[in-house]
Amino acid sequence: MVRKTLLTYWNTVSFQVLYAGLSDWSPPDAPVPVADRPAMDRWLASRTQQLIVGVDRALDGFDAAAAGGQIATFVDELSNWYVRRSRRRFWDGDDAALTTLHEALTALTMVMAPLTPFITERVWQDVVRPTSPGAADSVHLADWPALDESAIDEVLTTQMAQVRRLVE
């Protein structure tokens, strides 16, 4: 399970780097507000915030297994639902899709860092720091990702879970 999750994470990071490069994209100084993004982007932003909360609670309770389980679930949803359903948007260089994926991968990298220090440091140095001038020198020196409760949409998360069950 760990190997599959890490490979999927690495492949998703590589996907984002590839399509950001092809589109000559870099994170905008003023990204489109989450509320104004398409439903898939709002769903991923919501799930990202839920991941931050869940991993924070698990690690506060010294439950690395629960934190790892939440990360594995999120990585699977990120790759096998968001990226697959948004491919055409990435092909077209859609700014909202690239921004949303970058934000999710940055937060994911930060919450994974205590559990997988080396791979997350590599992603931080190769992907986050070059595109974010104010980023910490190391993922391990960065603050825990700030929670944006306004991005959490329980209704959308529930609806998307129902859609996923129907599709799968």
N, C-alpha and C positions, 0 to 999 in steps of 0.2 A: 504494500500500500504506500509506504513512504517513497519508494523508488518511482512508482507511477505518478504520485503527486508531484515530486520534484521534477520529473521529466516533463510533465504537462505544464508546470509553472515555467520551466526554462523555455519550452516551445512557445508558450504564450508571449513571453518576453521577447523572444526572437521574432515572432509574428509582428508585434508592435513596432519593434525597431525596423524591420524590413519595410512595412507600409508607411511608417513615419518618414523614412529615408526616401522612399519612392515619391512621396508627396511633398518632399522638402518641408515637412511639418515640424514645428517646435511648439511647446506649450505656450498658449497666448498669455499675455500679461493680464488681460481681463477675460477669463473664460466665460462662455455663455452660462448664465445661471442654470443650475440643475433643473429648476422648475420649468424652464423654457426648452429643455431638451426633449427628444423623442422618448416614448415610453420605455424602450429597451435601455436607454441611457439612465433614465430616472430609476428603473429597477436596479441596475448595477450600482448606481450611487447609493441606493437604499441598502442593498445587500452589503456593500462595502462598509457602511456605517454600522450595520448589525454585526459584521465580522469584528470590527474594532471593539465593540461593546462585549461581544461574546468571548473573544480571546483575552481581553483585559480581565473579565470576571474569572475566567478559568485560571489564568496565571496568578491572579490575586489569591485564589484558593489553592495554589500549588498543584493544579491538575493539568500537567503538560499533555496528558493523553486527550483530555477534552479539548484543549486548545488545538492540538494537532488534528483532531477529528473535524473541528470547525474549519480549519484551514483547508483540509483535504476536500471537504464538501464545497467550499467556496471556489477552490481552484477548478474543480470539476464543473461547477456551474459557469464560471467565467469562460472556460475554454469550450465546453461542449454545448453551452446554450448561447451565451452572449456573442462570443467571437464567431461561432458558426452561423448564427442567425443574422449577423451584421456584416458578413464578408463583403457583400456588394458595396456597402458603405465605405469599407476600408479600401477596396479597389478604386473607388471614386475619390479617395482622399478626404472624406467627410470629417470636417474639423471637430464636430461634437463627438463623433465616435472615437477618434484618435485621442481627444482630450479625456473623455470618460475612461477609456482603457488605460491611459497613462496614469490618471489619478488613482484608479483601482489598483494598478500594479505597484505604484509607489506606496500606498497604504498597506497592501499585502506584503510587500518587501519589509516594511517596518515591523509589522506584527509577527512575521516569520523569523525575524533576526534573532530573537532569544533562543529559538529552537534549531535554526540552521544558519549559524553565523557566517560560514564561508561563502556559500552560494549567494546569500543575500548581500554580502559585502561586494561581491563581484558585480551583481546587478546594480547596486547602488553606484559603484564607481563608473561602470560602463554606460548606464542608462539614465540614472536620476541626476547625478552631479553635472554631467555635460549639458543637460537641458534646463537645469534649475540653478541659476547662479547663487542663490541664497542657501542652497542645501548644505547641511553639515558635512564635514570632511569624511565622516564615516556614518554608516547606518546605525552603528552602535553609539554614536554621539548625538544622534538626532533625537528630538523629543518624540514621545509616543504620539501617534497621529491624533490630531484634534478631532473630537467628535462634533459632527454637524447634525444635530437632531432634526433640523428642518429638512434634511435630505431623506430621513427615514419615512417611508410610506408603507405602512402595514397593509393597507388595502391593496395596493399595487403588488406587493410581495405575495399576498395570498392569491390574487388573481393570476399572477404569473406562475405560481406553483400549480394551480389548477390547469392552466394551459399546458405546462410542461408534462403533467400527468397524462393529459389527453394525447399529446403529440408522441410521447414515449410509449 
